[in-house]
């Protein structure tokens, strides 16, 4: 049974089978902050980043990506410094 909610990204539409899957999908990257959640029956259209329960998940994911980038940059600098020494 459909919840009536659909995730929309560009030309793609993904039916939401159960509203409880949204946080799990956000954690796994299946829903992105700029995706839209649409419910025609409720005449509602929201960006995923506007949903409070998903905001914290998106923020944590962004922090993990930043930590990964910083770690890689530090590694590059350390290797370059070691070669120069």
PDB file of N, CA, C and O in Angstrom:
ATOM      1  N   UNK A   1       0.840  -1.186   0.000  1.00  0.00           N
ATOM      2  CA  UNK A   1       0.000   0.000   0.000  1.00  0.00           C
ATOM      3  C   UNK A   1       0.881   1.244   0.000  1.00  0.00           C
ATOM      4  O   UNK A   1       1.799   1.354   0.812  1.00  0.00           O
ATOM      5  N   UNK A   2       0.616   2.152  -0.878  1.00  0.00           N
ATOM      6  CA  UNK A   2       1.401   3.371  -0.999  1.00  0.00           C
ATOM      7  C   UNK A   2       0.987   4.396   0.049  1.00  0.00           C
ATOM      8  O   UNK A   2      -0.171   4.461   0.460  1.00  0.00           O
ATOM      9  N   UNK A   3       1.957   5.187   0.466  1.00  0.00           N
ATOM     10  CA  UNK A   3       1.695   6.246   1.441  1.00  0.00           C
ATOM     11  C   UNK A   3       1.159   7.496   0.756  1.00  0.00           C
ATOM     12  O   UNK A   3       0.638   8.402   1.407  1.00  0.00           O
ATOM     13  N   UNK A   4       1.292   7.532  -0.562  1.00  0.00           N
ATOM     14  CA  UNK A   4       0.910   8.729  -1.301  1.00  0.00           C
ATOM     15  C   UNK A   4       2.088   9.670  -1.504  1.00  0.00           C
ATOM     16  O   UNK A   4       1.996  10.629  -2.270  1.00  0.00           O
ATOM     17  N   UNK A   5       3.196   9.399  -0.819  1.00  0.00           N
ATOM     18  CA  UNK A   5       4.386  10.225  -0.952  1.00  0.00           C
ATOM     19  C   UNK A   5       5.280   9.674  -2.057  1.00  0.00           C
ATOM     20  O   UNK A   5       5.408   8.463  -2.241  1.00  0.00           O
ATOM     21  N   UNK A   6       5.896  10.605  -2.787  1.00  0.00           N
ATOM     22  CA  UNK A   6       6.806  10.256  -3.866  1.00  0.00           C
ATOM     23  C   UNK A   6       8.051  11.126  -3.723  1.00  0.00           C
ATOM     24  O   UNK A   6       7.954  12.331  -3.493  1.00  0.00           O
ATOM     25  N   UNK A   7       9.220  10.503  -3.863  1.00  0.00           N
ATOM     26  CA  UNK A   7      10.477  11.256  -3.900  1.00  0.00           C
ATOM     27  C   UNK A   7      10.728  11.609  -5.355  1.00  0.00           C
ATOM     28  O   UNK A   7      10.711  10.740  -6.227  1.00  0.00           O
ATOM     29  N   UNK A   8      10.960  12.891  -5.614  1.00  0.00           N
ATOM     30  CA  UNK A   8      11.211  13.350  -6.984  1.00  0.00           C
ATOM     31  C   UNK A   8      12.609  13.951  -7.084  1.00  0.00           C
ATOM     32  O   UNK A   8      12.998  14.823  -6.308  1.00  0.00           O
ATOM     33  N   UNK A   9      13.351  13.445  -8.078  1.00  0.00           N
ATOM     34  CA  UNK A   9      14.693  13.961  -8.358  1.00  0.00           C
ATOM     35  C   UNK A   9      14.828  14.019  -9.868  1.00  0.00           C
ATOM     36  O   UNK A   9      14.804  12.995 -10.552  1.00  0.00           O
ATOM     37  N   UNK A  10      14.969  15.220 -10.370  1.00  0.00           N
ATOM     38  CA  UNK A  10      15.040  15.442 -11.809  1.00  0.00           C
ATOM     39  C   UNK A  10      13.862  14.745 -12.477  1.00  0.00           C
ATOM     40  O   UNK A  10      12.714  15.115 -12.228  1.00  0.00           O
ATOM     41  N   UNK A  11      14.111  13.758 -13.310  1.00  0.00           N
ATOM     42  CA  UNK A  11      13.008  13.087 -14.015  1.00  0.00           C
ATOM     43  C   UNK A  11      12.614  11.772 -13.351  1.00  0.00           C
ATOM     44  O   UNK A  11      11.794  11.023 -13.883  1.00  0.00           O
ATOM     45  N   UNK A  12      13.193  11.497 -12.200  1.00  0.00           N
ATOM     46  CA  UNK A  12      12.953  10.243 -11.502  1.00  0.00           C
ATOM     47  C   UNK A  12      11.887  10.406 -10.423  1.00  0.00           C
ATOM     48  O   UNK A  12      11.839  11.434  -9.748  1.00  0.00           O
ATOM     49  N   UNK A  13      11.041   9.404 -10.259  1.00  0.00           N
ATOM     50  CA  UNK A  13      10.052   9.383  -9.183  1.00  0.00           C
ATOM     51  C   UNK A  13      10.140   8.040  -8.472  1.00  0.00           C
ATOM     52  O   UNK A  13      10.123   6.986  -9.108  1.00  0.00           O
ATOM     53  N   UNK A  14      10.234   8.090  -7.143  1.00  0.00           N
ATOM     54  CA  UNK A  14      10.338   6.877  -6.341  1.00  0.00           C
ATOM     55  C   UNK A  14       9.204   6.879  -5.328  1.00  0.00           C
ATOM     56  O   UNK A  14       9.124   7.770  -4.481  1.00  0.00           O
ATOM     57  N   UNK A  15       8.328   5.886  -5.411  1.00  0.00           N
ATOM     58  CA  UNK A  15       7.239   5.771  -4.435  1.00  0.00           C
ATOM     59  C   UNK A  15       7.810   5.449  -3.065  1.00  0.00           C
ATOM     60  O   UNK A  15       8.725   4.636  -2.938  1.00  0.00           O
ATOM     61  N   UNK A  16       7.265   6.089  -2.046  1.00  0.00           N
ATOM     62  CA  UNK A  16       7.669   5.832  -0.663  1.00  0.00           C
ATOM     63  C   UNK A  16       6.708   4.785  -0.098  1.00  0.00           C
ATOM     64  O   UNK A  16       5.533   5.078   0.120  1.00  0.00           O
ATOM     65  N   UNK A  17       7.202   3.563   0.141  1.00  0.00           N
ATOM     66  CA  UNK A  17       6.314   2.497   0.594  1.00  0.00           C
ATOM     67  C   UNK A  17       5.806   2.693   2.020  1.00  0.00           C
ATOM     68  O   UNK A  17       4.716   2.246   2.376  1.00  0.00           O
ATOM     69  N   UNK A  18       6.620   3.370   2.824  1.00  0.00           N
ATOM     70  CA  UNK A  18       6.302   3.542   4.234  1.00  0.00           C
ATOM     71  C   UNK A  18       7.038   4.783   4.703  1.00  0.00           C
ATOM     72  O   UNK A  18       8.238   4.907   4.462  1.00  0.00           O
ATOM     73  N   UNK A  19       6.373   5.681   5.348  1.00  0.00           N
ATOM     74  CA  UNK A  19       6.974   6.956   5.763  1.00  0.00           C
ATOM     75  C   UNK A  19       8.173   6.740   6.684  1.00  0.00           C
ATOM     76  O   UNK A  19       9.053   7.596   6.764  1.00  0.00           O
ATOM     77  N   UNK A  20       8.215   5.604   7.380  1.00  0.00           N
ATOM     78  CA  UNK A  20       9.321   5.299   8.290  1.00  0.00           C
ATOM     79  C   UNK A  20      10.632   5.015   7.561  1.00  0.00           C
ATOM     80  O   UNK A  20      11.688   5.013   8.194  1.00  0.00           O
ATOM     81  N   UNK A  21      10.596   4.775   6.257  1.00  0.00           N
ATOM     82  CA  UNK A  21      11.828   4.497   5.511  1.00  0.00           C
ATOM     83  C   UNK A  21      12.605   5.774   5.192  1.00  0.00           C
ATOM     84  O   UNK A  21      13.784   5.701   4.847  1.00  0.00           O
ATOM     85  N   UNK A  22      11.976   6.926   5.299  1.00  0.00           N
ATOM     86  CA  UNK A  22      12.640   8.173   4.905  1.00  0.00           C
ATOM     87  C   UNK A  22      13.965   8.406   5.631  1.00  0.00           C
ATOM     88  O   UNK A  22      14.958   8.706   4.969  1.00  0.00           O
ATOM     89  N   UNK A  23      14.031   8.282   6.961  1.00  0.00           N
ATOM     90  CA  UNK A  23      15.338   8.477   7.611  1.00  0.00           C
ATOM     91  C   UNK A  23      16.391   7.463   7.135  1.00  0.00           C
ATOM     92  O   UNK A  23      17.550   7.826   6.936  1.00  0.00           O
ATOM     93  N   UNK A  24      15.999   6.224   6.956  1.00  0.00           N
ATOM     94  CA  UNK A  24      16.935   5.198   6.474  1.00  0.00           C
ATOM     95  C   UNK A  24      17.421   5.532   5.072  1.00  0.00           C
ATOM     96  O   UNK A  24      18.607   5.400   4.769  1.00  0.00           O
ATOM     97  N   UNK A  25      16.503   5.964   4.225  1.00  0.00           N
ATOM     98  CA  UNK A  25      16.882   6.344   2.860  1.00  0.00           C
ATOM     99  C   UNK A  25      17.825   7.542   2.872  1.00  0.00           C
ATOM    100  O   UNK A  25      18.770   7.598   2.085  1.00  0.00           O
ATOM    101  N   UNK A  26      17.574   8.499   3.763  1.00  0.00           N
ATOM    102  CA  UNK A  26      18.447   9.677   3.857  1.00  0.00           C
ATOM    103  C   UNK A  26      19.846   9.264   4.322  1.00  0.00           C
ATOM    104  O   UNK A  26      20.843   9.755   3.792  1.00  0.00           O
ATOM    105  N   UNK A  27      19.925   8.374   5.302  1.00  0.00           N
ATOM    106  CA  UNK A  27      21.220   7.901   5.795  1.00  0.00           C
ATOM    107  C   UNK A  27      22.013   7.196   4.697  1.00  0.00           C
ATOM    108  O   UNK A  27      23.237   7.308   4.642  1.00  0.00           O
ATOM    109  N   UNK A  28      21.330   6.489   3.844  1.00  0.00           N
ATOM    110  CA  UNK A  28      21.983   5.717   2.781  1.00  0.00           C
ATOM    111  C   UNK A  28      22.183   6.521   1.501  1.00  0.00           C
ATOM    112  O   UNK A  28      22.740   6.010   0.529  1.00  0.00           O
ATOM    113  N   UNK A  29      21.732   7.776   1.492  1.00  0.00           N
ATOM    114  CA  UNK A  29      21.910   8.613   0.315  1.00  0.00           C
ATOM    115  C   UNK A  29      20.857   8.427  -0.754  1.00  0.00           C
ATOM    116  O   UNK A  29      20.971   8.992  -1.842  1.00  0.00           O
ATOM    117  N   UNK A  30      19.847   7.655  -0.464  1.00  0.00           N
ATOM    118  CA  UNK A  30      18.778   7.448  -1.455  1.00  0.00           C
ATOM    119  C   UNK A  30      17.917   8.698  -1.589  1.00  0.00           C
ATOM    120  O   UNK A  30      17.358   8.968  -2.652  1.00  0.00           O
ATOM    121  N   UNK A  31      17.816   9.450  -0.507  1.00  0.00           N
ATOM    122  CA  UNK A  31      17.157  10.766  -0.547  1.00  0.00           C
ATOM    123  C   UNK A  31      18.242  11.800  -0.311  1.00  0.00           C
ATOM    124  O   UNK A  31      19.050  11.666   0.608  1.00  0.00           O
ATOM    125  N   UNK A  32      18.256  12.818  -1.132  1.00  0.00           N
ATOM    126  CA  UNK A  32      19.237  13.907  -1.016  1.00  0.00           C
ATOM    127  C   UNK A  32      18.514  15.165  -0.539  1.00  0.00           C
ATOM    128  O   UNK A  32      17.302  15.291  -0.711  1.00  0.00           O
ATOM    129  N   UNK A  33      19.257  16.092   0.059  1.00  0.00           N
ATOM    130  CA  UNK A  33      18.627  17.308   0.584  1.00  0.00           C
ATOM    131  C   UNK A  33      17.798  18.088  -0.441  1.00  0.00           C
ATOM    132  O   UNK A  33      16.781  18.684  -0.085  1.00  0.00           O
ATOM    133  N   UNK A  34      18.220  18.090  -1.699  1.00  0.00           N
ATOM    134  CA  UNK A  34      17.507  18.859  -2.726  1.00  0.00           C
ATOM    135  C   UNK A  34      16.398  18.089  -3.423  1.00  0.00           C
ATOM    136  O   UNK A  34      15.745  18.622  -4.320  1.00  0.00           O
ATOM    137  N   UNK A  35      16.178  16.847  -3.026  1.00  0.00           N
ATOM    138  CA  UNK A  35      15.060  16.079  -3.581  1.00  0.00           C
ATOM    139  C   UNK A  35      13.746  16.656  -3.055  1.00  0.00           C
ATOM    140  O   UNK A  35      13.704  17.294  -2.003  1.00  0.00           O
ATOM    141  N   UNK A  36      12.696  16.420  -3.801  1.00  0.00           N
ATOM    142  CA  UNK A  36      11.367  16.863  -3.373  1.00  0.00           C
ATOM    143  C   UNK A  36      10.553  15.665  -2.915  1.00  0.00           C
ATOM    144  O   UNK A  36      10.642  14.579  -3.489  1.00  0.00           O
ATOM    145  N   UNK A  37       9.766  15.876  -1.885  1.00  0.00           N
ATOM    146  CA  UNK A  37       8.792  14.887  -1.433  1.00  0.00           C
ATOM    147  C   UNK A  37       7.431  15.461  -1.767  1.00  0.00           C
ATOM    148  O   UNK A  37       7.067  16.542  -1.303  1.00  0.00           O
ATOM    149  N   UNK A  38       6.686  14.733  -2.569  1.00  0.00           N
ATOM    150  CA  UNK A  38       5.406  15.223  -3.087  1.00  0.00           C
ATOM    151  C   UNK A  38       4.291  14.273  -2.662  1.00  0.00           C
ATOM    152  O   UNK A  38       4.433  13.052  -2.726  1.00  0.00           O
ATOM    153  N   UNK A  39       3.181  14.863  -2.227  1.00  0.00           N
ATOM    154  CA  UNK A  39       1.984  14.094  -1.923  1.00  0.00           C
ATOM    155  C   UNK A  39       0.827  14.813  -2.592  1.00  0.00           C
ATOM    156  O   UNK A  39       0.367  15.848  -2.110  1.00  0.00           O
ATOM    157  N   UNK A  40       0.359  14.263  -3.702  1.00  0.00           N
ATOM    158  CA  UNK A  40      -0.713  14.897  -4.476  1.00  0.00           C
ATOM    159  C   UNK A  40      -2.011  14.986  -3.688  1.00  0.00           C
ATOM    160  O   UNK A  40      -2.725  15.985  -3.768  1.00  0.00           O
ATOM    161  N   UNK A  41      -2.316  13.937  -2.927  1.00  0.00           N
ATOM    162  CA  UNK A  41      -3.568  13.922  -2.161  1.00  0.00           C
ATOM    163  C   UNK A  41      -3.603  15.037  -1.127  1.00  0.00           C
ATOM    164  O   UNK A  41      -4.656  15.625  -0.881  1.00  0.00           O
ATOM    165  N   UNK A  42      -2.450  15.333  -0.517  1.00  0.00           N
ATOM    166  CA  UNK A  42      -2.367  16.402   0.483  1.00  0.00           C
ATOM    167  C   UNK A  42      -1.998  17.747  -0.130  1.00  0.00           C
ATOM    168  O   UNK A  42      -1.915  18.763   0.561  1.00  0.00           O
ATOM    169  N   UNK A  43      -1.776  17.731  -1.464  1.00  0.00           N
ATOM    170  CA  UNK A  43      -1.340  18.931  -2.180  1.00  0.00           C
ATOM    171  C   UNK A  43      -0.122  19.548  -1.502  1.00  0.00           C
ATOM    172  O   UNK A  43      -0.074  20.748  -1.232  1.00  0.00           O
ATOM    173  N   UNK A  44       0.870  18.682  -1.234  1.00  0.00           N
ATOM    174  CA  UNK A  44       2.072  19.092  -0.524  1.00  0.00           C
ATOM    175  C   UNK A  44       3.308  18.753  -1.337  1.00  0.00           C
ATOM    176  O   UNK A  44       3.408  17.683  -1.938  1.00  0.00           O
ATOM    177  N   UNK A  45       4.243  19.687  -1.342  1.00  0.00           N
ATOM    178  CA  UNK A  45       5.527  19.482  -1.995  1.00  0.00           C
ATOM    179  C   UNK A  45       6.592  20.141  -1.117  1.00  0.00           C
ATOM    180  O   UNK A  45       6.557  21.351  -0.893  1.00  0.00           O
ATOM    181  N   UNK A  46       7.530  19.347  -0.628  1.00  0.00           N
ATOM    182  CA  UNK A  46       8.590  19.849   0.253  1.00  0.00           C
ATOM    183  C   UNK A  46       9.936  19.380  -0.259  1.00  0.00           C
ATOM    184  O   UNK A  46      10.056  18.303  -0.842  1.00  0.00           O
ATOM    185  N   UNK A  47      10.948  20.205  -0.032  1.00  0.00           N
ATOM    186  CA  UNK A  47      12.295  19.715  -0.259  1.00  0.00           C
ATOM    187  C   UNK A  47      12.679  18.890   0.965  1.00  0.00           C
ATOM    188  O   UNK A  47      12.302  19.222   2.089  1.00  0.00           O
ATOM    189  N   UNK A  48      13.425  17.821   0.741  1.00  0.00           N
ATOM    190  CA  UNK A  48      13.797  16.924   1.839  1.00  0.00           C
ATOM    191  C   UNK A  48      14.520  17.677   2.948  1.00  0.00           C
ATOM    192  O   UNK A  48      14.353  17.356   4.125  1.00  0.00           O
ATOM    193  N   UNK A  49      15.327  18.683   2.580  1.00  0.00           N
ATOM    194  CA  UNK A  49      16.075  19.427   3.596  1.00  0.00           C
ATOM    195  C   UNK A  49      15.179  20.275   4.495  1.00  0.00           C
ATOM    196  O   UNK A  49      15.647  20.792   5.509  1.00  0.00           O
ATOM    197  N   UNK A  50      13.909  20.426   4.149  1.00  0.00           N
ATOM    198  CA  UNK A  50      12.971  21.189   4.973  1.00  0.00           C
ATOM    199  C   UNK A  50      12.331  20.339   6.068  1.00  0.00           C
ATOM    200  O   UNK A  50      11.648  20.871   6.942  1.00  0.00           O
ATOM    201  N   UNK A  51      12.546  19.025   6.029  1.00  0.00           N
ATOM    202  CA  UNK A  51      11.919  18.120   6.982  1.00  0.00           C
ATOM    203  C   UNK A  51      12.846  17.961   8.182  1.00  0.00           C
ATOM    204  O   UNK A  51      13.946  17.426   8.045  1.00  0.00           O
ATOM    205  N   UNK A  52      12.417  18.418   9.356  1.00  0.00           N
ATOM    206  CA  UNK A  52      13.291  18.425  10.536  1.00  0.00           C
ATOM    207  C   UNK A  52      13.956  17.078  10.841  1.00  0.00           C
ATOM    208  O   UNK A  52      15.136  17.049  11.189  1.00  0.00           O
ATOM    209  N   UNK A  53      13.237  15.978  10.720  1.00  0.00           N
ATOM    210  CA  UNK A  53      13.821  14.663  11.023  1.00  0.00           C
ATOM    211  C   UNK A  53      14.956  14.309  10.071  1.00  0.00           C
ATOM    212  O   UNK A  53      15.847  13.541  10.432  1.00  0.00           O
ATOM    213  N   UNK A  54      14.935  14.850   8.879  1.00  0.00           N
ATOM    214  CA  UNK A  54      15.972  14.539   7.900  1.00  0.00           C
ATOM    215  C   UNK A  54      17.133  15.531   7.955  1.00  0.00           C
ATOM    216  O   UNK A  54      18.242  15.203   7.532  1.00  0.00           O
ATOM    217  N   UNK A  55      16.895  16.734   8.467  1.00  0.00           N
ATOM    218  CA  UNK A  55      17.939  17.762   8.526  1.00  0.00           C
ATOM    219  C   UNK A  55      19.168  17.275   9.283  1.00  0.00           C
ATOM    220  O   UNK A  55      20.294  17.455   8.818  1.00  0.00           O
ATOM    221  N   UNK A  56      18.963  16.662  10.439  1.00  0.00           N
ATOM    222  CA  UNK A  56      20.090  16.183  11.245  1.00  0.00           C
ATOM    223  C   UNK A  56      20.862  15.096  10.502  1.00  0.00           C
ATOM    224  O   UNK A  56      22.089  15.045  10.575  1.00  0.00           O
ATOM    225  N   UNK A  57      20.154  14.237   9.796  1.00  0.00           N
ATOM    226  CA  UNK A  57      20.804  13.164   9.031  1.00  0.00           C
ATOM    227  C   UNK A  57      21.667  13.759   7.917  1.00  0.00           C
ATOM    228  O   UNK A  57      22.801  13.329   7.711  1.00  0.00           O
ATOM    229  N   UNK A  58      21.131  14.744   7.205  1.00  0.00           N
ATOM    230  CA  UNK A  58      21.889  15.387   6.136  1.00  0.00           C
ATOM    231  C   UNK A  58      23.113  16.112   6.695  1.00  0.00           C
ATOM    232  O   UNK A  58      24.183  16.089   6.087  1.00  0.00           O
ATOM    233  N   UNK A  59      22.956  16.749   7.846  1.00  0.00           N
ATOM    234  CA  UNK A  59      24.062  17.469   8.477  1.00  0.00           C
ATOM    235  C   UNK A  59      25.189  16.493   8.858  1.00  0.00           C
ATOM    236  O   UNK A  59      26.363  16.778   8.622  1.00  0.00           O
ATOM    237  N   UNK A  60      24.830  15.346   9.445  1.00  0.00           N
ATOM    238  CA  UNK A  60      25.840  14.343   9.815  1.00  0.00           C
ATOM    239  C   UNK A  60      26.547  13.799   8.575  1.00  0.00           C
ATOM    240  O   UNK A  60      27.765  13.616   8.585  1.00  0.00           O
ATOM    241  N   UNK A  61      25.803  13.545   7.526  1.00  0.00           N
ATOM    242  CA  UNK A  61      26.400  13.033   6.289  1.00  0.00           C
ATOM    243  C   UNK A  61      27.369  14.051   5.694  1.00  0.00           C
ATOM    244  O   UNK A  61      28.437  13.682   5.204  1.00  0.00           O
ATOM    245  N   UNK A  62      27.000  15.323   5.735  1.00  0.00           N
ATOM    246  CA  UNK A  62      27.869  16.379   5.213  1.00  0.00           C
ATOM    247  C   UNK A  62      29.156  16.456   6.042  1.00  0.00           C
ATOM    248  O   UNK A  62      30.240  16.634   5.487  1.00  0.00           O
ATOM    249  N   UNK A  63      29.039  16.323   7.359  1.00  0.00           N
ATOM    250  CA  UNK A  63      30.214  16.356   8.228  1.00  0.00           C
ATOM    251  C   UNK A  63      31.139  15.164   7.934  1.00  0.00           C
ATOM    252  O   UNK A  63      32.360  15.317   7.908  1.00  0.00           O
ATOM    253  N   UNK A  64      30.558  13.986   7.716  1.00  0.00           N
ATOM    254  CA  UNK A  64      31.380  12.808   7.384  1.00  0.00           C
ATOM    255  C   UNK A  64      32.141  13.038   6.078  1.00  0.00           C
ATOM    256  O   UNK A  64      33.319  12.695   5.977  1.00  0.00           O
ATOM    257  N   UNK A  65      31.471  13.618   5.078  1.00  0.00           N
ATOM    258  CA  UNK A  65      32.142  13.890   3.801  1.00  0.00           C
ATOM    259  C   UNK A  65      33.262  14.907   3.986  1.00  0.00           C
ATOM    260  O   UNK A  65      34.344  14.750   3.420  1.00  0.00           O
ATOM    261  N   UNK A  66      33.009  15.952   4.778  1.00  0.00           N
ATOM    262  CA  UNK A  66      34.040  16.962   5.038  1.00  0.00           C
ATOM    263  C   UNK A  66      35.241  16.353   5.760  1.00  0.00           C
ATOM    264  O   UNK A  66      36.387  16.644   5.417  1.00  0.00           O
ATOM    265  N   UNK A  67      34.985  15.518   6.749  1.00  0.00           N
ATOM    266  CA  UNK A  67      36.078  14.859   7.472  1.00  0.00           C
ATOM    267  C   UNK A  67      36.916  14.004   6.525  1.00  0.00           C
ATOM    268  O   UNK A  67      38.141  13.964   6.637  1.00  0.00           O
ATOM    269  N   UNK A  68      36.251  13.323   5.596  1.00  0.00           N
ATOM    270  CA  UNK A  68      36.963  12.497   4.638  1.00  0.00           C
ATOM    271  C   UNK A  68      37.843  13.360   3.723  1.00  0.00           C
ATOM    272  O   UNK A  68      38.992  13.009   3.457  1.00  0.00           O
ATOM    273  N   UNK A  69      37.307  14.476   3.246  1.00  0.00           N
ATOM    274  CA  UNK A  69      38.070  15.368   2.370  1.00  0.00           C
ATOM    275  C   UNK A  69      39.257  15.952   3.126  1.00  0.00           C
ATOM    276  O   UNK A  69      40.369  15.990   2.600  1.00  0.00           O
ATOM    277  N   UNK A  70      39.031  16.405   4.347  1.00  0.00           N
ATOM    278  CA  UNK A  70      40.118  16.985   5.145  1.00  0.00           C
ATOM    279  C   UNK A  70      41.199  15.945   5.393  1.00  0.00           C
ATOM    280  O   UNK A  70      42.388  16.248   5.293  1.00  0.00           O
ATOM    281  N   UNK A  71      40.796  14.721   5.718  1.00  0.00           N
ATOM    282  CA  UNK A  71      41.759  13.650   5.964  1.00  0.00           C
ATOM    283  C   UNK A  71      42.613  13.387   4.727  1.00  0.00           C
ATOM    284  O   UNK A  71      43.826  13.207   4.833  1.00  0.00           O
ATOM    285  N   UNK A  72      41.989  13.366   3.571  1.00  0.00           N
ATOM    286  CA  UNK A  72      42.742  13.148   2.326  1.00  0.00           C
ATOM    287  C   UNK A  72      43.701  14.295   2.059  1.00  0.00           C
ATOM    288  O   UNK A  72      44.842  14.075   1.653  1.00  0.00           O
ATOM    289  N   UNK A  73      43.238  15.517   2.286  1.00  0.00           N
ATOM    290  CA  UNK A  73      44.096  16.689   2.070  1.00  0.00           C
ATOM    291  C   UNK A  73      45.302  16.664   3.006  1.00  0.00           C
ATOM    292  O   UNK A  73      46.422  16.955   2.584  1.00  0.00           O
ATOM    293  N   UNK A  74      45.081  16.323   4.256  1.00  0.00           N
ATOM    294  CA  UNK A  74      46.183  16.238   5.216  1.00  0.00           C
ATOM    295  C   UNK A  74      47.177  15.175   4.757  1.00  0.00           C
ATOM    296  O   UNK A  74      48.387  15.391   4.811  1.00  0.00           O
ATOM    297  N   UNK A  75      46.673  14.034   4.309  1.00  0.00           N
ATOM    298  CA  UNK A  75      47.552  12.979   3.813  1.00  0.00           C
ATOM    299  C   UNK A  75      48.409  13.442   2.649  1.00  0.00           C
ATOM    300  O   UNK A  75      49.595  13.120   2.587  1.00  0.00           O
ATOM    301  N   UNK A  76      47.828  14.188   1.731  1.00  0.00           N
ATOM    302  CA  UNK A  76      48.564  14.700   0.576  1.00  0.00           C
ATOM    303  C   UNK A  76      49.646  15.664   1.028  1.00  0.00           C
ATOM    304  O   UNK A  76      50.778  15.599   0.550  1.00  0.00           O
ATOM    305  N   UNK A  77      49.306  16.552   1.940  1.00  0.00           N
ATOM    306  CA  UNK A  77      50.269  17.542   2.439  1.00  0.00           C
ATOM    307  C   UNK A  77      51.412  16.841   3.172  1.00  0.00           C
ATOM    308  O   UNK A  77      52.578  17.183   2.973  1.00  0.00           O
ATOM    309  N   UNK A  78      51.086  15.871   4.011  1.00  0.00           N
ATOM    310  CA  UNK A  78      52.119  15.150   4.770  1.00  0.00           C
ATOM    311  C   UNK A  78      53.062  14.415   3.822  1.00  0.00           C
ATOM    312  O   UNK A  78      54.279  14.456   4.002  1.00  0.00           O
ATOM    313  N   UNK A  79      52.502  13.740   2.807  1.00  0.00           N
ATOM    314  CA  UNK A  79      53.349  13.033   1.843  1.00  0.00           C
ATOM    315  C   UNK A  79      54.238  14.007   1.066  1.00  0.00           C
ATOM    316  O   UNK A  79      55.418  13.733   0.848  1.00  0.00           O
ATOM    317  N   UNK A  80      53.677  15.134   0.654  1.00  0.00           N
ATOM    318  CA  UNK A  80      54.456  16.132  -0.086  1.00  0.00           C
ATOM    319  C   UNK A  80      55.561  16.706   0.807  1.00  0.00           C
ATOM    320  O   UNK A  80      56.681  16.925   0.347  1.00  0.00           O
ATOM    321  N   UNK A  81      55.251  16.944   2.056  1.00  0.00           N
ATOM    322  CA  UNK A  81      56.239  17.479   2.995  1.00  0.00           C
ATOM    323  C   UNK A  81      57.355  16.462   3.225  1.00  0.00           C
ATOM    324  O   UNK A  81      58.531  16.819   3.294  1.00  0.00           O
ATOM    325  N   UNK A  82      56.964  15.170   3.345  1.00  0.00           N
ATOM    326  CA  UNK A  82      57.951  14.119   3.570  1.00  0.00           C
ATOM    327  C   UNK A  82      58.887  13.990   2.371  1.00  0.00           C
ATOM    328  O   UNK A  82      60.084  13.767   2.550  1.00  0.00           O
ATOM    329  N   UNK A  83      58.372  14.122   1.175  1.00  0.00           N
ATOM    330  CA  UNK A  83      59.210  14.053  -0.021  1.00  0.00           C
ATOM    331  C   UNK A  83      60.157  15.239  -0.092  1.00  0.00           C
ATOM    332  O   UNK A  83      61.299  15.099  -0.531  1.00  0.00           O
ATOM    333  N   UNK A  84      59.693  16.402   0.335  1.00  0.00           N
ATOM    334  CA  UNK A  84      60.495  17.616   0.270  1.00  0.00           C
ATOM    335  C   UNK A  84      61.606  17.614   1.322  1.00  0.00           C
ATOM    336  O   UNK A  84      62.612  18.308   1.173  1.00  0.00           O
ATOM    337  N   UNK A  85      61.420  16.843   2.366  1.00  0.00           N
ATOM    338  CA  UNK A  85      62.419  16.829   3.461  1.00  0.00           C
ATOM    339  C   UNK A  85      63.637  16.023   3.118  1.00  0.00           C
ATOM    340  O   UNK A  85      64.557  15.918   3.930  1.00  0.00           O
TER     341      UNK A  85
END
